[in-house]
Amino acid sequence: MGEDADERAVAREAGLRAAAHPVFARAAVEGRPVFWARIELPEGRSLADLEAVAGGAEVVPVHVADGGLVLAMTTVRGVEALEQGGFTVRLQDQVEETAAFLVRDDRPVLPAAPLADTSAEGRARVEADLRASAAFDFVASELAGTGRAGGPGRGLRDERTVVSLGPAPGGVYVAAAAGVPVEQVHIEGAKPGHTERLLPDPALLSRPGEPDAEGLVQRARGLAPAAGLAGAPSAATVASVRAAVTPDVIRAHVARVSGAAPLVDDGPWKVRSRDAASDDNPVVADVLARRLDDLGFAVRLHRFTWRGHRLSNVEAEFPVEGSDGAVLVTAHLDSTADQGEYVDENGRRRPYDPAIDPAPGADDDGSGVAAVMAAAECLSAIVKSDRKPTRTVRFVLFNAEEQGLVGSKVYARAAAAAGDSIAGVLQMDMIAGFQRGGSGGANGARPVEIHAGSAVPGPAVGASETLGDLVATAMGEVEPGLTTQRLTGADDPAAGRSDHASFHERGWAAVAVCENFFDDTAPATGTQQYHKPGDTLDDRDHNTDYAASIARGVTTAALTLAGL
């Protein structure tokens, strides 16, 4: 049993029967197939209603599109239970040795015929079908005949490497055979984070984080004890943050993880890449874990497997007895340079190769890593001065974000299974890109985006906006020179596209904070080296003063929420 399609393919070749989730162990023993399925919720039925049926059947969700559609794995027995419960089920392809992805396509949709006489609902349905078809055609053509699919599509009928599972929010669901690197396909014009790996998790329906989200909103409204939400940040906390989170500190951390300086002080070795497929990645994770351990935190490596690579999320915790929930300060530690241009020894263009190509990722997301490390150093100094938070604080560095949010999904799924209580998640993903090099953007503004949007309705929506309010307030106190841009709702351009989304999926309040990168209402001032080997510390648009300002705002918000 295992969710890794590559591992299941090896097991199948060895003559074993394989199951993609423990729920399907009996089906594997009995030789019954498991299918990808689209589950439609009738009007008036909720995810809780679906969970009440699916929780006792051979059904495991992998993605909740919105309040009315769920993509899941199921058997025929599972279908029978769902249909008896009043839900519509549309079977797609067999799961076998495949993995599911959501691929978003931001290109304009051009209907073949006018839709003026069609209802709004009908137009939306036609546009969704057209977008899904266009996105799937692009992905299939990119994978076909490129040698990137790892041979014939094992586990898919007719030896196809990838099949469509139907329209998805902003794009298409696809099932890819073992070894097919869907995450390496880039639709021209698509916004960052357009490919999301989908993992099986019953908590996608039960959404165990919703009570925590409701508690956050109640505290903000004065309906519950307001520890960590009462007024502006304390003067002592602001002073501590300003002393600890400085441009020099941020620059030093970025230099170490991006290869501009030795990873270990006074050592000879420098990081070439933090790509999840790079040999450097686990070394960086281990060194960051040791640094956090030296600060006095309880450090754990949360290990998982991705395409045969053993990876780790890094967690450092300051536990507080009696805490009503943990405050998470997060970033992703991996990098990529897969949008660079590369040539072989004969001068011919070739694909990006993480085994040999540099991926410094100074901005994406070395800047976020630096901010998390600086925030941890700040809390360590505060604790040593005999001030203690009233909530548990965790500093978490997620791995394999560039492969579709894999590490954060594994982490959030484990937290849900363990019954963790999480007060809020503050994710920093790219905070150093500023094209005007410190001279100011339009009218001298230094914009920072605060993303709280989620496509799935529920308490996490309002709670994430409340968390965004806290971040904006903290930014105004500690760094009044920043101009905050609040992006919320299902139309948030970063919804589902960074690690905060893994917590939204399970009902927790979460925000992603970044440079001016996603918001396209005006010319962006963020990095021009996104996913390229030029994303270095000495890039002309890499600005550690700007990064430190954003890091101070997020750190102040996190410590305030933690009761300091």
C-alpha positions, 0 to 999 in steps of 0.5 A: 500500500502506498500513494506513490504511483512509482512505488506501486508500479515497482510492486506490480512489476514484482508480482504484488497487488497494490493499493493506493490507500489502506481503505482499498486493501481489501479491494486489492486482495480481492482483485477489484479495481479502484477508480478516479471519480467525480462526486457531485453534491446536490443542492442543499447537501454539504461536505459533512453530509458526504463525509458521513457516507464516504467515511464508512465506504471505499471512498477517499477524496483527493481534492475538494473543488468547491462546495459542489464537486469532489475528486476521489478514489473509489470502488464500485462498492463505494459508488453504490454507497454514495449513490444510495446516499443521494450523491451523483458519481461519475467514474473516470479512469482506473487508478492503478499506477497513476497519480492525480494532478490539478493543472490550471490554465490561465489563458483566455477562453474563446468559445467557438460560438457566441454564448449571449443567449446562454445562462450564466451557469451555462456559460460557466459550464461551457467555459470550464469544459473549453478550458479543461480541454485546452489545458489537457491538450497542452499537457498531453502534447508536451508529454507525448514523444518528449522522452519525459514520460519514462516510457509507456504509460504503465497503469493507463489503458491503451498505454496513455501517459496521461488522461483527463479526469474532467474540468477542475477549478481554473483548469483540468484534473489529470491522472498521470502514469508512474514516472510521468513528470506532469509538474514539469509541464509549464503552460505558457502564460500560466500564473505561478503554482499552476500545477498541484499534486493531489493526495488522498486524505479523508480530512478533506471532507471532515475539515478538522481545522474548522473549530480552530478557524471559528475560534480565531474569528470569535476571538477577533470579534470579542466573543471569546478570550482574545489572547494574541488578538487584543489591539496592536502589537506590544512595544516590547515585541516590536522592539525585539523584532526590529533588533533580530530581523535585520537586512544583514541577518536575512542576507546571511541566511539567504547567502548560505542556502542559495550558495553565495556563501558556505552552507556551514560557517567557515566550511568549504561546501556551497549549495548548488541547488535545493531542488527536491531531486538534487542531492543537496536538498537533504543536506540543506534540510539537515543543516537547517534542522541543526541550526534550529536545534541550537536555538533551543527548539524541539526539532523534528524531521517529517520524512516523506518520499517523492519520486524515489527521493527521501525528503524532509519537512523541517519543524522546530517547536516552542511548546506551551502547556495549555496552548489552545493552538499552535501558530505556524511560521512557514516557508518552503525550503526547496528550489527549482530553475526549470524555466531557465534555458539549457543546452547540451555539449552540442549546443542543442536545447535540453530540459532542465536537469536538477542533477547538474543545473544550479537552482539557487532560489535566493528569492524563491524561496530562500528569502522565505527560509531566511525570514523563518530562521530570523523569526526563530532567532527572534523568539529564542532571544525573547524566551531567553529574556524571560518573556514567554508566549501563551501559544505554541509556536512552530517554525516549519520549512516545507519540501517539494513545494515546487512539485505541487505543494507535496511537502505541505500537503503531507504535513497538513494531512499528518497534522489533521490525522494527529488531531493538531490544533492550529491557530493560524499559518503564516506562509512567506513565499518570495519576499525579496524581489523588488525590481526598483532595487530599493528606490521605491515602486510607483509613487515610492510604494513598497507593496506586499501582498497578503493572500487569504483566498480559498475556493472552498466555503467554510469558516477558514475563509473568514478566519484567513481574512481575520489572520490577514487583518492581523498581518496588515496591522502588524506590518503597519506598526513595525514597517509603516513604509510597506503598502499592503495589498489584501487579496481574498476570496475564490478569485485570489490569484494565489488561491491554491498556489502556495503552501498555505492552501494545504491548510485551507483544504483542511479548514485552518486559517492561513495566509501567504505573504509575498512580494508584489508578484501575483497581483496583475492589476498594475505592473508587478515589481516582484522578481524577474528571475522566477524559476531561473538560475539567475535567482541569486543573491546578487540579482539586481532586483534581490533586495534584502532591506525589502525582505527584512521589512516583510519578515518583520511584519510577519514575525510581529504578527506571529508573535502577537498571535502567540500572545507576546 
